[in-house]
Structure formats: structure tokens, C-alpha cells
Amino acid sequence: MKTHWIGDVISGNHDQSEVHLKGWIHRSRGSKRLRFVVLRDSTGTVQCVIKRDVVGDDAFETVESALIESSVEISGMAIPTDREHGHEVQVSDIRIIGPVDPSRPFPITESAMAEADGGETEFLLDNRHLYLRTGRMTTMLKIRSSVFGAIHSYFRERDFIEYQAPNFVAGAVEGGSTLFEVPYFGRKAFLTQSWQLYAEAAMPALERLYTIAPSFRAEKSRTRRHLTEFWHAEMEIAWSGNEEVMNHGGGLVRHIARTLLNERSDELESLGRDLKLIERYASSDYPRMRYDEAIERLKAKGVQVEWGQDLDYSKEKILTEDFEVPHFLTHYPKIAKPFYHRPDPEDPRYVLCHDLLAPEGYGEIIGGGERTWSESEILERIDEEGTPVEPYEFYIDVRRYGGVPHGGFGLGVDRVCAWLAGADHIRETIPFPRDSRRVTP
């Protein structure tokens, strides 16, 4: 088993002690008598000093010819130094575990990374399985892990129950045009767009529930914000309306930002993020703006927009130019939203819904609202849209048997990771991105 980690070495936890490191060659240089190998593992990198007269000719010549990304075991003394990271390992023994074939050297070179310039080229996407090893991608994955952990902790600390729903479904949540149709034993099925409808079925049993799960949208959009397979954090809560759901949405996003400050400050700074900016997101209230006000703001900026249309990313981006913190956009017109959004009793032209728009041009990261919760209202809304009733009979039953006010939201986890990490593209925040052009590797 692996017992020593590079992160502990560069933190000074093993100063003047023998360590046994296992990792991969990140860089290598030297002469015929002395070699400097920068060793990488999941916790960092450290320079290892290898002397021929200490390790012997055979071991020295083996490591001398070892290529980048060869896996190795190293034993030696950890000592403080003025060199890289403030510590190094004086090697007493080294063994190559997984050599790299000289005829097929590691393809992710410094020149390939320089060409990408912090983003991603098609070459890096084609070699994603190897690109995961790079410092930038490793950093993104650590940030992603902390975001997932923050979502779980937020809901569990508030006594929400984690609940799973099927990925094969019979009906749409967000619209039929973005459904992935799949054959299902001689019948037609679809990949789920959201956990919501099946969460509402469990709402009378659990009252407070959440999930983190993949969702699928057959969107051909090639913007920096869209994936065809993405991760959704969703919640549903009984006896609640749009206001309380927004309170949870804002609370969750602040909690995620705070968790990243506590757990991943070094990683954020390595990506060039200003921690004061993340602190602002973690500690500020998020203002509310009604749809009508947003329309007026857009028109004042010269944007061609009609009342009643949904606001796409191009319009969200313009709105967020004036934001220093996320803003809730509420009360969309009924004609712009699906049947499950509850009409506002004070003005049924609008529905009790909200989107949370992130600043810096990232746009929507949460969509949610109060659900249409009575049987008569849901049937009326389904009829208005001309939606077939049969696929939603189970959903209507939730209202027939003790319907109560309730609401929920969906948060795009990958979008939140991209925003808080300052990523140029959502693809940077997920190990193997899927979009309209890519299903490999």
C-alpha cells in the first residue's frame, strides 16, 4: 500500500525522515552522474535528487532513460531546501513500475498545453483520458469534488433525504425537442431531462428530498455553457412556495462558495481566481428582479426582445454585465414556462418561478419555482399546452391524493464549477464531456 504522499512531504510533515513515494515522472533532467526527477502524485509534485554513486549504475541508467509519465517507486530522505516547493527527496533507491514505450511518448506535451492556453483544443479533447493527469485538469476535478461534497452537506445538515429517480422515462420535463429517444424492448423511452417529476411523487413521503444525478438534453447548442449529459443537483420541498425555494437556492450557492474557500483556496488561486470575489459570492445576499424589469433593462440596452419570450443565454449574459453577485430573475410569463409551474394567484399571466443568474457572463445556474399542486390546476395547464395526459397520470395522482403546496429547483453542477473556477468552457469542469459533436473518449 501507499503510505507516503507528496503533499505531506512538501508540507514538511516528513522532514529528515525516510519516505517511500509512488507516483509518475513529471519532468526529468540531469547529467551522467546526477539526475533531477520531479515526481507527481495526486497531492502535488516534489523534486527528487538521484545520484549515480548512491543508487548504482543499473538503477541510474534505468531512470535516465525513463520517459515522462512512467510510474515509479522512490525511497529517500525528505529534506527542506530552497528549491521548488521548499522540499526535496535525496533518493536512496528507485524502481520503474510502469515504463513508457519510447516509440509512443506521452502526447500531452508542453507545446500542446501552450497552444491550448488554459482552454481546450480538439487534440486535448481527443486525448482526454491522458489530459486528466495535467495540473489544470487535476485542479478542476478537486474543485468539482468539493462542490459535490458541499451540495450533500448543505442538504443533509437540513435533514433533506437523498432520493434517486429513473433515467429511463416516458415523458418530457423541459420540452420534447431536447429529448433523447432510446429503444426500450419494442417501445419508445427517453433519457431523463430532470429528476423533478419523480421527486414530486416521493414528496408526500419524504417532504424534503434532494439528489445529484446526471440529466440528458439533446441540445445542439455549442456554447461554452451546454453539455448533452450534465450533472444536476435538484431539491423538492413540501409545504413551501417560491420564496422558500429561492432561499434554499441562494443558501446552497453561498455554501458551495464558502466550501471552496475553506477547502480549495490554493487551487482557486492557481487558476487565477480572486478569492475576494469568491468571498463576495459566499457572503452576499442575492437580489431579486422580476421578468418585466429584466425586459425593460434589456430594451434600455438596445436589445430586441419581446415580452413573453424566454430569455436565452445571449440576453442573460447582457443582464449579468451589471451584476456583482448572483441575481434571481422571477415571475416569468406563463406562456414561457412548462405546465408544472404554478400561475401566480395575484396575476395568472405570470408563474411563481425563478432563475438564478451568475455574474461574469455565466448566466443561469438554477431554475426552479413553485409547482402547480392542485388537480384542477394541473389538468388545466396540461390542456392549455396540448400535452398528452397519459404519460403524466402518475404525476397527476400526486395531486389527486392529498396535494399540498410545494416547490423545488435544479442546479447545474458543472455550470457552478465553471463559474466559481473561472473556466472558459463548461467542458473543463467534467472528466469526459459530452456535447452534440463528441461521445468519445
C-alpha positions as CSV (number, residue, x, y, z in Angstrom):
1,M,0.0,0.0,0.0
2,K,1.0,3.6,-0.5
3,T,1.9,5.1,2.9
4,H,3.6,8.4,2.0
5,W,2.2,11.3,-0.1
6,I,4.0,14.1,-1.8
7,G,1.6,16.7,-0.3
8,D,2.8,15.6,3.2
9,V,6.5,15.9,2.1
10,I,6.1,19.5,0.7
11,S,4.1,20.4,3.9
12,G,7.1,19.5,6.0
13,N,5.5,16.6,7.7
14,H,8.4,14.2,6.9
15,D,11.4,16.5,7.3
16,Q,14.6,14.5,7.8
17,S,12.7,11.2,7.6
18,E,12.8,8.3,5.2
19,V,9.9,8.3,2.8
20,H,8.6,5.8,0.2
21,L,6.9,7.7,-2.6
22,K,4.9,6.2,-5.5
23,G,3.9,8.4,-8.5
24,W,4.7,9.4,-12.0
25,I,7.6,11.2,-13.6
26,H,6.5,14.8,-14.3
27,R,9.9,16.1,-15.5
28,S,13.4,14.8,-15.7
29,R,16.8,16.4,-16.4
30,G,20.4,15.9,-15.4
31,S,23.9,14.7,-16.3
32,K,25.6,11.3,-16.3
33,R,26.2,11.5,-12.6
34,L,23.2,13.4,-11.2
35,R,19.5,13.4,-12.2
36,F,16.6,15.6,-11.0
37,V,13.2,14.0,-11.3
38,V,10.1,15.9,-10.5
39,L,7.7,13.3,-9.2
40,R,3.9,13.8,-9.3
41,D,1.1,12.2,-7.4
42,S,-2.5,13.3,-6.7
43,T,-1.3,15.6,-3.9
44,G,1.4,17.6,-5.7
45,T,4.9,17.4,-7.1
46,V,8.4,17.2,-5.5
47,Q,11.9,17.2,-6.8
48,C,13.9,14.0,-6.3
49,V,17.7,14.1,-6.5
50,I,19.2,10.9,-7.8
51,K,22.9,10.3,-7.6
52,R,24.6,7.5,-9.6
53,D,27.0,6.7,-6.8
54,V,24.1,6.3,-4.4
55,V,21.5,4.2,-6.4
56,G,24.0,2.3,-8.5
57,D,24.6,2.2,-12.3
58,D,21.7,0.0,-13.2
59,A,19.0,2.0,-11.4
60,F,20.5,5.3,-12.5
61,E,20.6,4.3,-16.2
62,T,17.1,2.9,-16.0
63,V,15.7,6.2,-14.6
64,E,17.9,8.2,-17.0
65,S,16.1,6.6,-19.9
66,A,12.6,6.7,-18.3
67,L,10.1,8.9,-20.1
68,I,7.6,11.4,-18.7
69,E,4.6,9.6,-17.1
70,S,6.5,6.5,-16.3
71,S,5.3,5.3,-12.9
72,V,8.0,4.8,-10.3
73,E,8.6,3.9,-6.6
74,I,11.2,6.1,-4.8
75,S,12.8,5.8,-1.4
76,G,14.8,8.5,0.2
77,M,15.3,11.2,2.7
78,A,12.9,14.2,2.7
79,I,14.7,17.4,3.5
80,P,13.9,21.2,3.4
81,T,15.6,23.1,0.6
82,D,15.5,26.4,-1.2
83,R,14.4,24.7,-4.4
84,E,11.0,24.0,-5.8
85,H,8.2,23.7,-3.1
86,G,10.8,24.1,-0.3
87,H,11.5,20.4,0.0
88,E,13.2,17.6,-2.0
89,V,13.9,13.9,-1.6
90,Q,17.5,12.6,-1.6
91,V,16.9,9.3,-3.3
92,S,18.4,6.1,-2.0
93,D,16.5,3.7,-4.2
94,I,14.3,4.0,-7.3
95,R,12.4,1.4,-9.3
96,I,10.4,1.8,-12.6
97,I,7.0,0.2,-12.3
98,G,5.2,1.2,-15.5
99,P,7.6,2.3,-18.2
100,V,6.5,4.4,-21.2
101,D,7.4,3.0,-24.6
102,P,9.9,5.3,-26.3
103,S,8.1,4.7,-29.6
104,R,4.9,6.2,-28.1
105,P,5.9,9.0,-25.8
106,F,3.3,10.8,-23.7
107,P,1.4,13.0,-26.2
108,I,0.3,15.9,-23.8
109,T,3.4,18.0,-24.3
110,E,4.2,21.5,-23.0
111,S,3.7,22.8,-26.6
112,A,0.2,21.2,-26.7
113,M,-0.7,22.9,-23.4
114,A,0.7,26.2,-24.6
115,E,-1.4,26.0,-27.7
116,A,-4.5,25.4,-25.6
117,D,-3.6,28.5,-23.4
118,G,-5.7,27.4,-20.4
119,G,-8.6,26.2,-22.6
120,E,-9.1,23.0,-24.6
121,T,-8.2,22.1,-28.2
122,E,-9.7,19.2,-30.2
123,F,-6.4,17.4,-29.6
124,L,-6.7,17.7,-25.9
125,L,-10.3,16.6,-26.1
126,D,-9.3,13.6,-28.2
127,N,-6.8,12.7,-25.6
128,R,-9.0,13.4,-22.6
129,H,-8.1,10.2,-20.9
130,L,-4.5,11.4,-20.7
131,Y,-5.3,15.1,-20.3
132,L,-6.9,14.3,-16.9
133,R,-3.4,13.9,-15.5
134,T,-2.4,17.5,-16.2
135,G,-2.2,20.1,-13.3
136,R,-5.1,22.2,-14.6
137,M,-7.4,19.3,-15.0
138,T,-6.5,17.8,-11.7
139,T,-7.2,21.1,-10.1
140,M,-10.6,21.3,-11.8
141,L,-11.5,17.8,-10.6
142,K,-10.6,18.6,-7.0
143,I,-12.8,21.7,-7.1
144,R,-15.6,19.6,-8.6
145,S,-15.3,17.1,-5.8
146,S,-15.6,19.8,-3.2
147,V,-18.7,21.2,-5.0
148,F,-20.3,17.8,-4.8
149,G,-19.4,17.5,-1.2
150,A,-20.8,20.9,-0.4
151,I,-24.2,20.1,-2.0
152,H,-24.5,16.9,0.0
153,S,-23.5,18.7,3.3
154,Y,-25.9,21.6,2.7
155,F,-29.0,19.3,2.3
156,R,-28.1,16.7,4.9
157,E,-27.4,19.4,7.5
158,R,-31.0,20.5,6.9
159,D,-32.5,17.0,7.2
160,F,-33.1,16.5,3.5
161,I,-33.3,12.9,2.3
162,E,-31.3,11.8,-0.7
163,Y,-33.6,10.1,-3.3
164,Q,-33.0,8.6,-6.7
165,A,-35.2,8.6,-9.8
166,P,-35.1,6.6,-13.0
167,N,-33.1,7.6,-16.0
168,F,-35.5,5.9,-18.5
169,V,-38.7,7.9,-18.6
170,A,-41.8,8.2,-20.8
171,G,-42.4,11.9,-20.9
172,A,-40.6,15.3,-21.1
173,V,-39.9,17.8,-18.3
174,E,-38.3,20.6,-20.3
175,G,-39.7,20.1,-23.7
176,G,-39.9,17.3,-26.3
177,S,-37.4,18.9,-28.7
178,T,-34.5,18.1,-26.3
179,L,-35.4,14.5,-25.5
180,F,-33.0,11.7,-26.3
181,E,-35.2,8.9,-27.6
182,V,-34.0,5.3,-26.9
183,P,-35.4,1.9,-27.9
184,Y,-36.8,0.1,-24.9
185,F,-37.8,-3.5,-25.6
186,G,-40.0,-2.7,-28.5
187,R,-41.3,0.5,-27.0
188,K,-40.2,4.1,-27.0
189,A,-38.5,5.6,-24.0
190,F,-36.4,8.7,-23.3
191,L,-33.4,9.6,-21.2
192,T,-34.4,11.8,-18.3
193,Q,-34.1,15.6,-18.5
194,S,-34.7,16.0,-14.8
195,W,-35.4,14.2,-11.6
196,Q,-38.3,16.5,-10.8
197,L,-41.5,14.7,-11.8
198,Y,-40.4,11.5,-9.9
199,A,-39.3,13.6,-6.9
200,E,-42.7,15.1,-6.7
201,A,-44.1,11.6,-6.4
202,A,-41.9,11.0,-3.4
203,M,-42.6,14.4,-1.9
204,P,-45.6,13.3,0.2
205,A,-43.5,10.5,1.7
206,L,-40.2,12.4,2.4
207,E,-41.3,16.1,2.3
208,R,-37.7,17.3,2.0
209,L,-35.6,15.5,-0.7
210,Y,-32.7,16.1,-3.0
211,T,-30.4,14.3,-5.5
212,I,-27.2,14.8,-7.5
213,A,-27.6,12.8,-10.7
214,P,-27.0,13.1,-14.5
215,S,-29.6,14.6,-16.8
216,F,-29.7,14.5,-20.6
217,R,-30.7,17.2,-23.0
218,A,-30.5,16.7,-26.8
219,E,-29.4,20.3,-27.3
220,K,-27.4,21.1,-30.4
221,S,-26.1,24.3,-28.8
222,R,-22.3,24.7,-29.0
223,T,-22.0,27.5,-26.4
224,R,-19.5,27.3,-23.5
225,R,-22.4,26.5,-21.1
226,H,-24.0,23.4,-22.6
227,L,-23.5,19.7,-22.4
228,T,-25.8,16.9,-23.6
229,E,-25.0,14.9,-20.4
230,F,-24.6,17.1,-17.3
231,W,-24.9,16.8,-13.5
232,H,-28.0,18.1,-11.8
233,A,-28.4,18.9,-8.1
234,E,-32.2,19.1,-7.5
235,M,-34.4,19.5,-4.5
236,E,-38.1,19.3,-3.7
237,I,-39.8,20.5,-0.5
238,A,-43.3,20.2,0.7
239,W,-45.4,23.0,2.3
240,S,-43.3,25.6,0.6
241,G,-43.6,28.2,-2.1
242,N,-41.3,30.1,-4.5
243,E,-39.8,32.3,-1.8
244,E,-38.6,29.5,0.4
245,V,-37.2,27.6,-2.6
246,M,-35.2,30.7,-3.6
247,N,-33.9,30.9,0.0
248,H,-32.6,27.4,-0.3
249,G,-31.1,28.1,-3.8
250,G,-29.2,31.1,-2.6
251,G,-28.2,29.4,0.6
252,L,-26.8,26.4,-1.4
253,V,-24.8,28.5,-3.7
254,R,-23.3,30.6,-0.9
255,H,-22.5,27.3,0.9
256,I,-20.7,26.0,-2.2
257,A,-18.6,29.1,-2.5
258,R,-17.7,29.1,1.2
259,T,-16.7,25.4,1.0
260,L,-14.4,26.2,-1.9
261,L,-12.8,29.0,0.1
262,N,-12.2,26.6,3.0
263,E,-11.1,23.6,1.0
264,R,-9.7,24.8,-2.3
265,S,-8.3,28.2,-1.9
266,D,-4.9,27.1,-3.2
267,E,-6.5,25.5,-6.3
268,L,-8.6,28.6,-7.0
269,E,-5.6,30.9,-6.8
270,S,-3.6,28.5,-9.1
271,L,-6.4,29.1,-11.7
272,G,-6.0,32.9,-11.3
273,R,-9.3,33.4,-9.3
274,D,-9.6,36.3,-6.9
275,L,-10.5,34.9,-3.5
276,K,-12.1,38.2,-2.6
277,L,-14.6,37.7,-5.5
278,I,-15.4,34.2,-4.2
279,E,-15.8,35.6,-0.7
280,R,-18.4,38.1,-2.1
281,Y,-20.3,35.3,-3.6
282,A,-20.2,33.4,-0.3
283,S,-21.3,36.2,1.9
284,S,-23.7,38.4,-0.1
285,D,-27.5,38.4,-0.4
286,Y,-28.7,37.7,-3.9
287,P,-31.1,40.4,-5.1
288,R,-34.4,39.6,-6.9
289,M,-35.6,41.1,-10.2
290,R,-38.9,40.4,-11.9
291,Y,-39.0,39.3,-15.5
292,D,-40.7,42.6,-16.6
293,E,-37.8,44.6,-15.1
294,A,-35.3,42.5,-16.9
295,I,-37.2,43.1,-20.2
296,E,-37.0,46.9,-19.6
297,R,-33.3,46.7,-18.8
298,L,-32.6,44.8,-22.0
299,K,-34.6,47.2,-24.1
300,A,-32.7,50.1,-22.5
301,K,-29.5,48.5,-23.7
302,G,-30.8,48.3,-27.2
303,V,-31.6,44.5,-27.2
304,Q,-34.5,43.4,-29.4
305,V,-36.7,41.3,-27.0
306,E,-40.5,40.7,-26.8
307,W,-42.5,40.3,-23.7
308,G,-43.4,36.6,-23.2
309,Q,-40.3,35.0,-24.7
310,D,-37.9,33.0,-22.7
311,L,-34.5,34.7,-22.1
312,D,-31.7,32.8,-23.8
313,Y,-28.1,32.9,-22.8
314,S,-27.3,35.9,-25.1
315,K,-29.8,38.0,-23.1
316,E,-28.8,36.6,-19.7
317,K,-25.2,37.5,-20.4
318,I,-26.1,41.1,-21.1
319,L,-28.1,41.2,-17.9
320,T,-25.3,39.8,-15.8
321,E,-22.9,42.5,-17.0
322,D,-24.3,44.8,-14.3
323,F,-24.2,42.1,-11.6
324,E,-21.5,41.9,-8.9
325,V,-23.3,38.9,-7.3
326,P,-25.9,36.4,-8.5
327,H,-29.4,37.7,-9.1
328,F,-32.7,35.9,-9.0
329,L,-35.0,36.5,-12.0
330,T,-38.6,35.8,-11.0
331,H,-42.2,35.8,-12.4
332,Y,-41.8,34.7,-16.0
333,P,-44.9,34.9,-18.2
334,K,-47.0,31.7,-18.1
335,I,-46.6,31.3,-21.8
336,A,-42.8,31.0,-21.4
337,K,-42.7,28.1,-18.9
338,P,-43.9,24.4,-18.8
339,F,-47.2,23.3,-17.3
340,Y,-45.8,22.4,-13.9
341,H,-45.0,26.0,-12.9
342,R,-47.9,27.4,-10.7
343,P,-49.6,30.5,-12.0
344,D,-49.3,33.5,-9.7
345,P,-52.7,33.8,-7.9
346,E,-52.3,37.6,-7.9
347,D,-51.7,37.7,-11.6
348,P,-52.2,34.5,-13.6
349,R,-50.3,35.9,-16.6
350,Y,-47.1,35.0,-14.6
351,V,-45.9,31.9,-12.9
352,L,-44.2,31.6,-9.5
353,C,-40.7,30.6,-10.8
354,H,-37.2,31.8,-10.7
355,D,-33.8,31.5,-12.4
356,L,-30.5,32.3,-10.6
357,L,-28.1,34.1,-12.9
358,A,-24.4,34.1,-12.1
359,P,-22.3,37.2,-12.8
360,E,-19.2,37.3,-15.0
361,G,-21.3,36.3,-18.0
362,Y,-22.1,32.8,-16.8
363,G,-25.9,33.2,-16.8
364,E,-28.4,30.7,-15.4
365,I,-27.2,28.2,-12.8
366,I,-30.5,27.5,-11.1
367,G,-34.0,27.1,-12.4
368,G,-36.9,26.5,-10.1
369,G,-40.2,27.6,-8.6
370,E,-43.5,26.6,-7.0
371,R,-45.3,23.7,-8.6
372,T,-48.9,23.6,-9.8
373,W,-50.1,21.5,-6.9
374,S,-53.9,21.0,-7.3
375,E,-55.5,18.5,-9.6
376,S,-57.8,21.0,-11.3
377,E,-54.9,23.5,-12.0
378,I,-52.5,20.8,-13.3
379,L,-55.2,19.5,-15.7
380,E,-56.0,23.0,-16.9
381,R,-52.3,23.7,-17.5
382,I,-51.7,20.4,-19.4
383,D,-54.8,21.1,-21.5
384,E,-53.6,24.6,-22.3
385,E,-50.3,23.3,-23.6
386,G,-51.9,20.5,-25.6
387,T,-49.7,18.0,-23.7
388,P,-50.9,14.3,-23.7
389,V,-52.2,13.3,-20.2
390,E,-51.3,9.6,-20.3
391,P,-47.5,9.9,-19.6
392,Y,-48.2,12.1,-16.6
393,E,-51.0,10.1,-14.9
394,F,-48.7,9.3,-12.0
395,Y,-47.8,12.9,-11.7
396,I,-51.5,14.0,-11.6
397,D,-52.2,11.3,-9.0
398,V,-49.8,13.1,-6.6
399,R,-52.4,16.0,-6.7
400,R,-55.4,13.7,-6.5
401,Y,-54.3,12.1,-3.3
402,G,-53.5,14.9,-0.8
403,G,-51.8,17.6,-2.9
404,V,-50.0,20.3,-1.0
405,P,-48.1,23.4,-1.9
406,H,-44.5,22.5,-2.8
407,G,-41.6,23.6,-4.9
408,G,-38.1,22.9,-5.9
409,F,-35.1,23.7,-8.1
410,G,-32.4,22.3,-10.3
411,L,-28.8,23.5,-10.1
412,G,-26.4,22.8,-13.0
413,V,-23.4,21.5,-11.1
414,D,-21.0,21.7,-14.0
415,R,-22.0,25.3,-14.6
416,V,-21.4,26.2,-11.0
417,C,-18.0,24.6,-11.1
418,A,-17.2,26.6,-14.3
419,W,-18.3,29.9,-12.8
420,L,-16.6,29.6,-9.5
421,A,-13.4,28.2,-11.1
422,G,-13.4,30.9,-13.8
423,A,-13.3,28.3,-16.6
424,D,-13.6,29.4,-20.2
425,H,-15.8,26.4,-21.1
426,I,-18.0,24.1,-19.1
427,R,-16.1,21.1,-20.7
428,E,-13.1,22.0,-18.4
429,T,-15.1,21.0,-15.3
430,I,-16.2,17.5,-16.2
431,P,-13.9,14.5,-16.7
432,F,-15.3,13.3,-20.0
433,P,-17.6,16.0,-21.6
434,R,-20.4,15.0,-23.9
435,D,-21.9,17.5,-26.4
436,S,-23.5,17.4,-29.8
437,R,-20.2,16.6,-31.5
438,R,-18.4,14.4,-29.0
439,V,-19.2,11.0,-27.4
440,T,-15.6,9.7,-27.2
441,P,-13.3,9.0,-25.5
